[in-house]
């Protein structure tokens, strides 16, 4: 099952609050079909899960909704937040391991 770091949970909570999304909302991952530029996943804020979504609750109650294909793809991953070279925070999907390597 996807793991959510505390930093990612804080970012999800901040984004949903900023967009005025209720506490039932969260970040939703879906598979992109056909795959666009090597990226198989799309991510967006959602007010609630869609029927069939797997719901992962991270630290402080932050929610991540995974449509079935995304849930399978992310089952052994960690959702984190990392800063890019310009200091911009971005969500990152990492392998679950002691080193948490980028995917």
N, C-alpha and C positions, 0 to 999 in steps of 0.2 A: 504494500500500500504506500502511496505517496506520503512522504514526511514533509512537514512544513516547519521551517526554522522560525525562531522568535522574531528575527528581523523581517522575514517575509510576512508573518502574521501581523506585525505592526504596520507594515506597508499596506496590506489588504484592508485593515481596519481604517487607516487614514484615508485611503482612496474611497471606500464605501461611504464614510462619513462626509467626505468632501462632495460626493455626488448625491448626498441626501438619501442614500439607500438604507433601508431599515436593517436592524440587526440580523434579519434572516437572509440578507444578501451576502454576496461574496464574489470571488473570482471564478470564472467558468472557462474550462479548457475543452475545446472540441477538435476533432480531426479535420484537417482541410483536405477536401477532395475536389478536384485533383490537387495533388501536392504543389504548393507554390514556392518556387525558388529554394527547394530543399527543406522548407519548413513545414513539417507535417501538422503543426498545432496552431490554433488560433486561440487567443485569450481575450476576454472582455469581462467587464463588471456585469453582474446579474442580480436582480432583486430577490431571486429565489432559485432553487434547483429546478430543472426540467424533469418530468417523469422519466425514470430510468437512470438518472445521474447518480453516481457514487458521491457521497458527501464526506469530505475530510474536514474535521474540525481541528484547527491548529491551536497554538497557544493563545490565550486570552479570547478564545471563542471565534477566531477568524475562520471563515468558511471558504473551502475550495470545492467547486462542483466539477465533476469529471464525467463527460459523456462516456458511454461504455468503451469505445475505441481508445479514447484518451486515457481512461483508467487503466486499460491494459498496457498501453505504451509507457505510462508513468509509474507503474506498480512498484518498480525498484529504484525510484528516483527521490531526490530531495528538492523542494522548492525553496530557493533562497533569494536574497537581494544582494546585488553587488554593484559597486560604483564603477563606471566606465572611466576612461582617462580624463574626461572633463568634469568628473564628480557627479554626473547624473546617475541616479539609482535605477537599476533595471532588474527585473526578475530574471533568475537564472535557474535552469534545471540541471542538477548535478547527479552523478551516480551516488548511490548510498554505499559509502565505504568510509574507512577511517580518514582518508584523505579528501573525500568529497570532490572528485574531479569533474570539470565541466563536461557536458555531454556534447 
